[in-house]
Amino acid sequence: HDEVGGDIAPIIPSKDYPLEYNALADAAKAEVDNNERPAFETLNVDPTQYKTVFIGYPIWWYTLPMVLETFFDTYDLSGVTIVPFNTHAGSRDGNTYNMIREREPNANVIDGIAIAGSDAGSDSAKTSVTEWVKKLPLE
């Protein structure tokens, strides 16, 4: 955001997730196993009205968080450039950039950047993200 500006609209699940790691991991796995579509709070923006939308998320159980599946079910981002970015614990992007392309076939989905969760917040991660953003084909 420091590099490109714009509005920030967090996708906030309607139901709180557990704060304890193992409980959170169990809840996320149950959502994936059950192909759930958790509800999320109303966004303060309409993402379909933007030319470019950055979407950030953690990889949970080697895939998108299920609340993002709900997001992509809710919004048709045809004509929008989607710039995904994620944190992970070893699975890089987990093929999620291609998953987003499948869910939004009429959007332009740019390959994102995957940052190891253990590196998130570090100076090296900030440098990597800054360099990546500068190379993005954005208008």
SVG drawing of the C-alpha trace seen along z (x, -y; Angstrom):
<svg xmlns="http://www.w3.org/2000/svg" viewBox="-22 -6 38 39">
<polyline fill="none" stroke="black" stroke-width="0.4" points="0.0,0.0 2.9,-2.3 4.0,-1.9 0.8,-2.1 -1.7,-3.8 -5.5,-3.2 -8.3,-2.2 -8.0,0.7 -11.0,2.9 -10.3,5.8 -12.3,9.0 -13.5,9.7 -15.2,13.0 -18.6,12.6 -17.6,15.3 -14.4,14.8 -11.6,17.4 -9.9,18.8 -6.8,16.9 -4.8,20.0 -2.8,21.4 -3.9,25.1 -7.5,24.2 -7.3,21.8 -5.6,24.5 -8.4,27.0 -11.1,24.5 -9.5,23.6 -9.1,27.4 -12.7,28.0 -13.8,25.2 -11.7,26.7 -12.8,30.2 -16.5,29.2 -16.0,26.8 -17.6,24.1 -18.3,20.5 -17.9,18.4 -19.8,15.1 -17.9,11.8 -18.8,8.3 -19.9,5.8 -17.0,4.2 -16.7,0.4 -16.0,0.4 -17.3,2.1 -14.3,4.0 -15.9,4.3 -15.6,0.5 -11.7,0.6 -9.3,1.1 -6.9,2.9 -7.5,4.9 -4.8,6.3 -5.9,9.3 -3.7,10.6 -4.2,13.7 -2.5,16.5 -2.3,20.0 -4.4,22.2 -4.1,26.0 -2.4,25.5 -5.2,23.3 -7.1,20.1 -8.9,19.3 -12.5,20.3 -13.7,16.8 -12.0,15.8 -14.0,18.4 -17.0,16.6 -15.6,13.3 -15.0,14.7 -18.6,16.2 -19.9,12.8 -18.1,10.5 -17.7,10.7 -14.3,9.0 -14.6,9.1 -12.2,6.5 -10.4,5.9 -6.7,6.6 -6.3,8.7 -2.9,8.7 -2.7,11.5 -0.1,11.8 0.2,14.2 2.0,15.6 2.8,19.3 4.6,21.8 6.4,23.6 3.8,24.0 4.6,20.7 1.4,19.6 -0.1,23.1 -1.4,22.7 -3.8,20.1 -3.0,17.6 -4.3,20.1 -7.3,20.8 -8.2,17.1 -7.9,17.2 -10.4,20.0 -12.8,18.2 -12.5,14.9 -11.9,16.0 -12.7,12.5 -10.2,10.7 -6.5,10.2 -4.8,12.0 -1.1,11.1 1.3,13.6 1.6,12.4 4.3,12.6 4.5,15.3 6.3,14.4 7.1,17.0 5.1,16.3 8.3,16.5 9.7,13.6 6.6,11.4 7.3,8.1 11.1,8.4 13.2,5.8 14.0,8.4 10.3,9.1 9.6,5.4 12.4,5.0 11.1,8.0 7.6,6.6 8.8,3.1 10.8,4.5 7.9,6.7 5.4,3.8 7.8,1.6 7.8,4.2 4.1,4.8 2.4,3.9 0.0,1.4 -1.4,-1.8"/>
</svg>
